[in-house]
């Protein structure tokens, strides 16, 4: 009798399994299909958004590339201007140094000439003072006698 009972139990179990399978297929299968559809739609939306973002990134990169190119050109233009100003400054510096040396030479010559004039005049004054001193000493000696 055990064999019959076990065979009947297997049949009943098989029947329950079949019923479970039908329930799962009738209830869960449509739900899973709906989830698959939603996942596909979400994946498609995500891919579309990624494409949009990538397009925007490319656009921004192009704009930045253009701006960078423009900035580089401006920097080169400014470098050229700075170099030109540097050259002008060096040329003016050379002119100024030359003019300073010329003025120093003229002033040096003038100072030497003035120094010689002062020396001559001081010498003449010293002689007059010495002569005056001698005359005063002579008068003082004459008056003292």
Residue frames as a rotation matrix with the C-alpha (Angstrom) as fourth column:
UNK 1
0.554 0.833 0.000 0.00
0.833 -0.554 0.000 0.00
0.000 0.000 -1.000 0.00
UNK 2
0.213 -0.595 -0.775 2.87
0.283 -0.721 0.632 2.29
-0.935 -0.354 0.015 0.46
UNK 3
-0.755 -0.509 0.413 3.61
0.506 -0.051 0.861 2.11
-0.417 0.859 0.296 -3.20
UNK 4
-0.065 0.819 0.570 0.11
0.921 -0.171 0.349 3.16
0.383 0.548 -0.744 -4.10
UNK 5
0.714 0.322 -0.621 0.15
0.606 -0.730 0.318 5.96
-0.351 -0.603 -0.717 -1.58
UNK 6
-0.153 -0.853 -0.500 3.49
0.256 -0.522 0.813 7.19
-0.954 -0.004 0.298 -2.75
UNK 7
-0.722 -0.037 0.691 2.37
0.691 0.009 0.723 7.05
-0.033 0.999 0.019 -6.35
UNK 8
0.361 0.911 0.200 -0.78
0.875 -0.405 0.265 8.98
0.322 0.079 -0.943 -5.47
UNK 9
0.522 -0.257 -0.813 1.29
0.442 -0.734 0.516 11.49
-0.729 -0.629 -0.269 -3.52
UNK 10
-0.618 -0.784 0.064 3.53
0.420 -0.260 0.870 11.93
-0.665 0.564 0.490 -6.51
UNK 11
-0.368 0.572 0.733 0.52
0.858 -0.094 0.504 12.47
0.358 0.815 -0.457 -8.72
UNK 12
0.688 0.645 -0.332 -0.89
0.726 -0.619 0.300 14.95
-0.012 -0.447 -0.894 -6.28
UNK 13
0.124 -0.751 -0.649 2.49
0.335 -0.584 0.740 16.69
-0.934 -0.309 0.179 -6.03
UNK 14
-0.737 -0.376 0.562 2.76
0.621 -0.048 0.783 16.72
-0.267 0.925 0.268 -9.79
UNK 15
0.117 0.882 0.457 -0.70
0.903 -0.285 0.320 18.18
0.412 0.375 -0.830 -10.00
UNK 16
0.704 0.066 -0.707 0.23
0.510 -0.740 0.439 20.88
-0.494 -0.670 -0.554 -7.45
UNK 17
-0.360 -0.910 -0.203 3.41
0.371 -0.340 0.864 21.61
-0.856 0.236 0.460 -9.37
UNK 18
-0.559 0.231 0.796 1.42
0.809 -0.055 0.585 21.90
0.179 0.971 -0.156 -12.58
UNK 19
0.564 0.825 -0.025 -1.00
0.799 -0.538 0.267 24.25
0.207 -0.170 -0.963 -10.87
UNK 20
0.399 -0.523 -0.753 1.87
0.366 -0.662 0.654 26.33
-0.841 -0.537 -0.073 -9.50
UNK 21
-0.654 -0.660 0.369 3.42
0.563 -0.100 0.820 26.41
-0.505 0.744 0.437 -12.94
UNK 22
-0.128 0.701 0.702 0.14
0.898 -0.218 0.381 27.64
0.420 0.679 -0.602 -14.44
UNK 23
0.774 0.397 -0.493 -0.23
0.600 -0.709 0.371 30.31
-0.202 -0.583 -0.787 -11.76
UNK 24
-0.010 -0.874 -0.486 3.34
0.340 -0.460 0.820 31.46
-0.940 -0.158 0.302 -12.25
UNK 25
-0.734 -0.282 0.618 2.96
0.656 -0.054 0.753 31.53
-0.178 0.958 0.225 -16.02
UNK 26
0.099 0.857 0.505 -0.38
0.868 -0.322 0.378 33.27
0.487 0.401 -0.776 -15.95
UNK 27
0.905 0.291 -0.311 0.52
0.418 -0.743 0.522 35.83
-0.079 -0.603 -0.794 -13.26
UNK 28
0.373 -0.849 -0.375 4.30
0.160 -0.339 0.927 36.24
-0.914 -0.406 0.010 -13.11
UNK 29
-0.256 -0.510 0.821 5.13
0.886 0.216 0.410 35.82
-0.387 0.832 0.397 -16.79
UNK 30
0.456 0.428 0.780 3.14
0.730 -0.681 -0.053 38.92
0.509 0.594 -0.623 -17.84
UNK 31
0.960 -0.143 -0.241 4.65
0.073 -0.704 0.706 40.85
-0.271 -0.695 -0.666 -14.94
UNK 32
0.090 -0.986 0.140 8.17
0.415 0.165 0.895 39.80
-0.905 -0.023 0.424 -15.99
UNK 33
-0.110 -0.063 0.992 7.42
0.992 -0.068 0.106 40.73
0.061 0.996 0.070 -19.60
UNK 34
0.835 0.454 0.310 6.16
0.422 -0.891 0.166 44.12
0.352 -0.008 -0.936 -18.44
UNK 35
0.706 -0.652 -0.277 9.35
0.029 -0.363 0.931 44.62
-0.708 -0.665 -0.237 -16.40
UNK 36
-0.168 -0.766 0.620 11.46
0.770 0.290 0.568 43.60
-0.615 0.573 0.541 -19.41
UNK 37
0.267 0.363 0.893 9.60
0.875 -0.479 -0.067 46.14
0.403 0.800 -0.445 -21.52
UNK 38
0.994 0.102 -0.048 10.11
0.112 -0.858 0.502 48.85
0.010 -0.504 -0.864 -18.92
UNK 39
0.340 -0.939 -0.041 13.81
0.260 0.052 0.964 47.98
-0.904 -0.339 0.261 -18.67
UNK 40
-0.177 -0.380 0.908 14.17
0.967 0.104 0.232 48.15
-0.182 0.919 0.349 -22.45
UNK 41
0.622 0.484 0.616 12.39
0.593 -0.804 0.032 51.51
0.511 0.345 -0.787 -22.52
UNK 42
0.917 -0.330 -0.225 14.53
-0.006 -0.575 0.818 52.83
-0.400 -0.748 -0.529 -19.66
UNK 43
0.027 -0.948 0.318 17.68
0.569 0.276 0.775 51.57
-0.822 0.160 0.546 -21.38
UNK 44
0.025 0.043 0.999 16.61
0.971 -0.237 -0.014 53.24
0.236 0.971 -0.048 -24.64
UNK 45
0.909 0.336 0.245 15.88
0.260 -0.919 0.295 56.52
0.325 -0.204 -0.923 -22.80
UNK 46
0.654 -0.732 -0.194 19.22
0.110 -0.162 0.981 56.29
-0.749 -0.662 -0.025 -21.02
UNK 47
-0.154 -0.720 0.676 21.07
0.860 0.239 0.451 55.69
-0.486 0.651 0.583 -24.29
UNK 48
0.363 0.361 0.859 19.25
0.774 -0.630 -0.063 58.67
0.518 0.688 -0.508 -25.86
UNK 49
0.999 -0.001 -0.039 20.16
0.024 -0.782 0.623 60.89
-0.031 -0.624 -0.781 -22.91
UNK 50
0.295 -0.953 0.065 23.78
0.393 0.183 0.901 59.70
-0.871 -0.241 0.429 -23.05
UNK 51
-0.085 -0.291 0.953 23.87
0.996 -0.036 0.078 60.55
0.012 0.956 0.293 -26.76
UNK 52
0.745 0.422 0.517 22.49
0.420 -0.898 0.127 64.02
0.518 0.123 -0.847 -25.99
UNK 53
0.860 -0.474 -0.190 25.05
-0.010 -0.389 0.921 64.56
-0.511 -0.790 -0.339 -23.25
UNK 54
0.012 -0.896 0.445 27.85
0.702 0.324 0.634 63.39
-0.712 0.305 0.632 -25.53
UNK 55
0.196 0.124 0.973 26.65
0.892 -0.435 -0.125 65.76
0.407 0.892 -0.196 -28.25
UNK 56
0.966 0.170 0.193 26.67
0.069 -0.895 0.440 68.63
0.248 -0.412 -0.877 -25.74
UNK 57
0.551 -0.833 -0.049 30.15
0.212 0.082 0.974 67.63
-0.807 -0.547 0.222 -24.55
UNK 58
-0.080 -0.570 0.818 31.39
0.966 0.157 0.204 67.64
-0.245 0.807 0.538 -28.16
UNK 59
0.542 0.373 0.753 29.82
0.592 -0.806 -0.027 71.06
0.597 0.460 -0.657 -28.69
UNK 60
0.977 -0.207 -0.056 31.42
-0.083 -0.607 0.790 72.45
-0.198 -0.767 -0.611 -25.53
UNK 61
0.244 -0.937 0.248 34.77
0.549 0.345 0.761 70.93
-0.799 -0.050 0.599 -26.50
UNK 62
0.055 -0.182 0.982 34.55
0.973 -0.210 -0.094 72.56
0.223 0.961 0.166 -29.92
UNK 63
0.829 0.302 0.471 33.70
0.212 -0.948 0.235 75.91
0.518 -0.095 -0.850 -28.36
UNK 64
0.814 -0.574 -0.087 36.53
-0.014 -0.168 0.986 75.58
-0.580 -0.801 -0.145 -25.83
UNK 65
0.095 -0.794 0.600 38.92
0.852 0.376 0.364 74.57
-0.515 0.477 0.712 -28.58
UNK 66
0.314 0.108 0.943 37.95
0.747 -0.642 -0.175 77.66
0.586 0.759 -0.283 -30.55
UNK 67
0.974 0.073 0.212 38.32
-0.075 -0.788 0.612 79.88
0.212 -0.612 -0.762 -27.47
UNK 68
0.566 -0.823 0.052 41.69
0.291 0.259 0.921 78.35
-0.771 -0.506 0.386 -26.62
UNK 69
0.043 -0.524 0.851 42.86
0.998 0.060 -0.013 78.87
-0.044 0.850 0.525 -30.19
UNK 70
0.593 0.264 0.761 41.75
0.392 -0.920 0.013 82.51
0.703 0.290 -0.649 -30.00
UNK 71
0.968 -0.252 0.011 43.51
-0.114 -0.398 0.910 82.98
-0.225 -0.882 -0.414 -26.66
UNK 72
0.285 -0.910 0.301 46.70
0.691 0.413 0.593 81.48
-0.664 0.039 0.747 -28.02
UNK 73
0.120 -0.190 0.974 46.58
0.887 -0.420 -0.191 83.86
0.446 0.887 0.118 -30.97
UNK 74
0.847 0.239 0.475 46.01
0.031 -0.913 0.406 86.79
0.531 -0.329 -0.781 -28.59
UNK 75
0.783 -0.619 -0.053 48.92
0.145 0.099 0.984 85.67
-0.605 -0.779 0.168 -26.40
UNK 76
0.052 -0.781 0.622 51.18
0.955 0.220 0.197 85.48
-0.291 0.584 0.758 -29.44
UNK 77
0.374 0.152 0.915 50.06
0.574 -0.813 -0.099 88.96
0.729 0.562 -0.392 -30.50
UNK 78
0.980 -0.001 0.197 50.77
-0.155 -0.620 0.769 90.31
0.121 -0.785 -0.608 -27.01
UNK 79
0.510 -0.853 0.111 54.14
0.542 0.419 0.729 88.55
-0.668 -0.312 0.676 -26.95
UNK 80
0.037 -0.471 0.881 55.04
0.964 -0.216 -0.156 90.26
0.264 0.855 0.446 -30.23
UNK 81
0.665 0.255 0.702 54.00
0.141 -0.966 0.217 93.64
0.733 -0.045 -0.679 -28.82
UNK 82
0.937 -0.349 -0.017 56.01
-0.015 -0.090 0.996 93.04
-0.349 -0.933 -0.090 -25.64
UNK 83
0.226 -0.892 0.393 59.04
0.863 0.370 0.345 92.08
-0.453 0.261 0.853 -27.72
UNK 84
0.179 -0.105 0.978 58.65
0.720 -0.664 -0.203 95.24
0.671 0.740 -0.043 -29.81
UNK 85
0.887 0.182 0.424 58.35
-0.131 -0.782 0.610 97.36
0.442 -0.597 -0.670 -26.66
UNK 86
0.739 -0.673 -0.020 61.38
0.338 0.345 0.876 95.62
-0.583 -0.654 0.483 -25.18
UNK 87
0.049 -0.719 0.693 63.37
0.999 0.022 -0.047 96.40
0.019 0.694 0.720 -28.33
UNK 88
0.421 0.170 0.891 62.25
0.323 -0.946 0.028 100.04
0.847 0.276 -0.453 -28.22
UNK 89
0.996 -0.036 0.087 63.13
-0.095 -0.331 0.939 100.28
-0.005 -0.943 -0.333 -24.53
UNK 90
0.426 -0.897 0.117 66.58
0.696 0.407 0.591 98.85
-0.578 -0.170 0.798 -25.18
UNK 91
0.021 -0.386 0.922 67.10
0.878 -0.433 -0.201 101.30
0.477 0.814 0.330 -28.06
UNK 92
0.672 0.285 0.684 66.01
-0.007 -0.921 0.391 104.23
0.741 -0.267 -0.616 -25.87
UNK 93
0.908 -0.399 -0.127 68.21
0.201 0.149 0.968 102.98
-0.367 -0.905 0.215 -23.08
UNK 94
0.113 -0.907 0.406 71.17
0.970 0.189 0.152 102.97
-0.214 0.377 0.901 -25.43
UNK 95
0.141 0.014 0.990 70.32
0.534 -0.843 -0.064 106.49
0.834 0.538 -0.126 -26.57
UNK 96
0.919 0.263 0.294 69.97
-0.094 -0.578 0.811 107.67
0.383 -0.773 -0.506 -22.97
UNK 97
0.649 -0.750 -0.123 73.26
0.549 0.350 0.759 106.11
-0.526 -0.561 0.640 -21.92
UNK 98
-0.076 -0.672 0.737 74.96
0.974 -0.209 -0.089 107.77
0.214 0.711 0.670 -24.88
UNK 99
0.377 0.302 0.876 73.38
0.219 -0.948 0.233 111.15
0.900 0.104 -0.423 -24.06
UNK 100
0.996 -0.036 -0.077 74.33
0.071 -0.139 0.988 110.81
-0.046 -0.990 -0.136 -20.37
UNK 101
0.286 -0.956 0.065 77.94
0.857 0.286 0.429 110.12
-0.429 -0.067 0.901 -21.35
UNK 102
-0.082 -0.277 0.957 77.96
0.757 -0.642 -0.121 113.13
0.648 0.715 0.262 -23.69
UNK 103
0.709 0.413 0.572 76.51
-0.029 -0.792 0.609 115.39
0.705 -0.448 -0.550 -20.95
UNK 104
0.857 -0.457 -0.239 79.00
0.374 0.232 0.898 114.01
-0.355 -0.858 0.370 -18.42
UNK 105
-0.003 -0.903 0.430 81.83
0.999 0.013 0.034 114.80
-0.037 0.430 0.902 -20.83
UNK 106
0.082 0.108 0.991 80.58
0.397 -0.915 0.067 118.35
0.914 0.388 -0.118 -21.41
UNK 107
0.916 0.319 0.244 80.02
-0.094 -0.422 0.902 118.91
0.391 -0.849 -0.356 -17.69
UNK 108
0.619 -0.758 -0.206 83.40
0.698 0.411 0.587 117.45
-0.360 -0.507 0.783 -16.86
UNK 109
-0.205 -0.683 0.701 85.06
0.891 -0.426 -0.155 119.82
0.404 0.593 0.696 -19.31
UNK 110
0.330 0.418 0.846 83.04
0.069 -0.905 0.420 122.76
0.942 -0.080 -0.327 -17.92
UNK 111
0.989 0.038 -0.141 83.90
0.140 0.033 0.990 121.81
0.042 -0.999 0.027 -14.33
UNK 112
0.210 -0.978 -0.020 87.61
0.956 0.201 0.215 121.56
-0.206 -0.064 0.977 -15.17
UNK 113
-0.231 -0.245 0.942 87.46
0.599 -0.798 -0.061 124.99
0.766 0.550 0.331 -16.86
UNK 114
0.643 0.541 0.543 85.53
-0.101 -0.643 0.759 126.48
0.760 -0.542 -0.359 -13.90
UNK 115
0.844 -0.388 -0.369 87.93
0.509 0.369 0.778 124.85
-0.166 -0.845 0.509 -11.47
UNK 116
-0.153 -0.932 0.328 90.88
0.977 -0.192 -0.090 126.40
0.147 0.306 0.941 -13.32
UNK 117
-0.005 0.228 0.974 89.14
0.213 -0.951 0.224 129.83
0.977 0.209 -0.044 -13.28
UNK 118
0.925 0.371 0.078 88.46
-0.016 -0.166 0.986 129.49
0.379 -0.914 -0.147 -9.54
UNK 119
0.497 -0.819 -0.287 92.08
0.839 0.369 0.400 128.43
-0.221 -0.440 0.871 -8.94
UNK 120
-0.312 -0.614 0.725 93.36
0.768 -0.612 -0.188 131.45
0.559 0.498 0.663 -10.90
UNK 121
0.273 0.502 0.821 91.04
-0.067 -0.841 0.537 133.86
0.960 -0.201 -0.196 -9.10
UNK 122
0.967 0.042 -0.252 91.86
0.238 0.213 0.948 132.35
0.093 -0.976 0.196 -5.70
UNK 123
0.122 -0.992 -0.036 95.53
0.992 0.122 0.013 132.68
-0.008 -0.037 0.999 -6.52
UNK 124
-0.303 -0.171 0.938 95.03
0.404 -0.914 -0.037 136.35
0.863 0.367 0.346 -7.47
UNK 125
0.680 0.607 0.411 93.03
-0.149 -0.434 0.889 136.96
0.717 -0.666 -0.205 -4.28
UNK 126
0.758 -0.470 -0.452 95.71
0.646 0.446 0.620 135.27
-0.090 -0.762 0.642 -2.20
UNK 127
-0.257 -0.893 0.370 98.33
0.906 -0.355 -0.229 137.52
0.336 0.276 0.901 -3.78
UNK 128
-0.027 0.329 0.944 96.23
0.024 -0.944 0.330 140.65
0.999 0.032 0.017 -3.09
UNK 129
0.923 0.381 -0.048 95.60
0.031 0.050 0.998 139.54
0.383 -0.923 0.034 0.49
UNK 130
0.406 -0.854 -0.326 99.32
0.909 0.341 0.239 138.84
-0.093 -0.394 0.914 0.95
UNK 131
-0.406 -0.522 0.750 100.20
0.620 -0.760 -0.194 142.23
0.672 0.386 0.632 -0.51
UNK 132
0.349 0.637 0.687 97.60
-0.167 -0.679 0.715 143.94
0.922 -0.364 -0.131 1.67
UNK 133
0.904 -0.054 -0.423 98.89
0.406 0.416 0.814 142.06
0.132 -0.908 0.398 4.73
UNK 134
-0.045 -0.998 -0.033 102.45
0.991 -0.041 -0.124 143.18
0.123 -0.038 0.992 4.04
UNK 135
-0.315 -0.014 0.949 101.33
0.236 -0.970 0.064 146.78
0.919 0.244 0.309 3.58
UNK 136
0.724 0.636 0.267 99.39
-0.137 -0.246 0.959 146.64
0.676 -0.732 -0.091 6.85
UNK 137
0.666 -0.554 -0.499 102.37
0.745 0.454 0.489 145.13
-0.044 -0.697 0.715 8.67
UNK 138
-0.349 -0.829 0.436 104.60
0.827 -0.491 -0.273 147.82
0.440 0.265 0.858 7.24
UNK 139
0.000 0.427 0.904 102.19
-0.089 -0.901 0.425 150.55
0.996 -0.081 0.038 8.36
UNK 140
0.920 0.345 -0.188 101.86
0.121 0.206 0.971 148.96
0.373 -0.916 0.148 11.81
UNK 141
0.272 -0.904 -0.329 105.66
0.962 0.246 0.118 148.82
-0.026 -0.349 0.937 12.15
UNK 142
-0.455 -0.420 0.785 105.98
0.532 -0.835 -0.138 152.40
0.714 0.355 0.604 10.94
UNK 143
0.366 0.661 0.655 103.36
-0.220 -0.623 0.751 153.61
0.904 -0.419 -0.083 13.34
UNK 144
0.886 -0.050 -0.461 104.94
0.431 0.460 0.777 151.69
0.173 -0.887 0.429 16.20
UNK 145
-0.074 -0.996 -0.038 108.33
0.965 -0.062 -0.256 153.41
0.253 -0.056 0.966 15.73
